[in-house]
Amino acid sequence: MTTLTPSKVDIRPDGDEGGTSFWTATRLVAEREVRSFLRTKGFWIGLAVIVAGLFAAGILPSVFAGGPPSVAAVGPQAAQMASAAELDVREVADIGAARELVRTEEVEAAMVPDAASGVRVLALNDPPTDVVMALSVSPPVDLLEPGDVGPGARQLVIMVFALVFLMVGMGGMAIAQSTVTEKQTRIVEILVVTVPVRALLAGKVLGHTLLTVLQVAVIAVAGPVALSLGGQSALLAVVAPALGWFVPFVCAGFVLLAGMWAVAGSVVSRQEDLGSSIGLVMMLVMGPYFAVMFASGNATLLGVLSYLPFSAAVAMPVRLFTGEAQAWEALVSLGVLAVSVVLIVALASRLYTGALLQTGGKVALAKAWRSRE
């Protein structure tokens, strides 16, 4: 294994003639990263796929709602009214049986006798708009388990939050690939002559963070628009506050992962060897996705995940959406995440600096830690 030690120009913090300031070098590297990725078709295709997916999730359920709503009917009047409205009717003997069918979600709603209005509609946790609209009258509606959104919509939003975090986190692989390419083509030997290695790392992280902010901002705008077009106004009212928290959380989470992606790229010298160094980072990207999906029904486990650095970026916004967390909890979680970002990026800077100029094979992390720029 060889270590490259090219001579450097003087790096001055004020950026006067005779040297390049750290912040100027960071800005130049960031601009280079942003420009190069904005020119790629893959970046725009990926963003278009995400936006198209959001619109599909928001609009298609209302467009392709299959068949008439199913209802349980108690008594001849309710059964006759449901049949006249061309609903899928399931006649039951008493109100208790109707309630059980609604609770087990075998039917969307139940129509039961009511002394005042003739018929009353029972639903689980959100008003059955399609059932009420199909009837010739508007009977009163009782909810057995009142909630802001139904379980299906709740699970869909949680899945979207987790999936967006997964896609954003995996986008950091571009940092690793860029770093390996610069080592393999030996461009890095030219770059470090005028740009300090730490500025090279900072510029890559900054540039890709800006790209992430752009993508998340587009998602934050497209999501509410999609829900509005799909007639999901009740769901939008609940999602919007959580979405406002999701943006800073996912951006901070990306920075946390970005430094690790950079280290994964710096310890190898060929693209073919990159797979051997990204295993841990892949686990830290995919782990929160699966953890939040599996823990979405477990409030205690989800609460723990919302304070762990790598899973907080998606778990806390999910808890805010489900109403299980208060604003002060989100601030505490964001503070823990911010401290973790500082520590991980400082660690990544040390390892990146020690490994970047070493070629010939995979660099052990211990050796990279002992090396100096």
Secondary structure, DSSP 4 states (H G I P E B T S, - for coil): -EE------B--TT--TTB--HHHHHHHHHHHHHHHHHT-HHHHHHHHHHHHHHHHHHHHHHHS--SSPEEEEESHHHHHHHHHTT-EEEEESSHHHHHHHHHTTSSSEEEEEETTTEEEEEESSS--HHHHHHSSS---EEESS--SS-HHHHHHHHHHHHHHHHHHHHHTHHHHHHHHHHHHTTHHHHHHHHS-HHHHHHHHHHHHHHHHHHHHHHHHHHHHHHHHHTT-HHHHHHHHHHHHHHHHHHHHHHHHHHHHHHHHHHT-SSGGGGGGT-HHHHHHHHHHHHHHHHHTT-HHHHHHHTTSHHHHHHHHHHHHHHT-S-HHHHHHHHHHHHHHHHHHHHHHHHHHHHHTTEESSPPPHHHHHH---
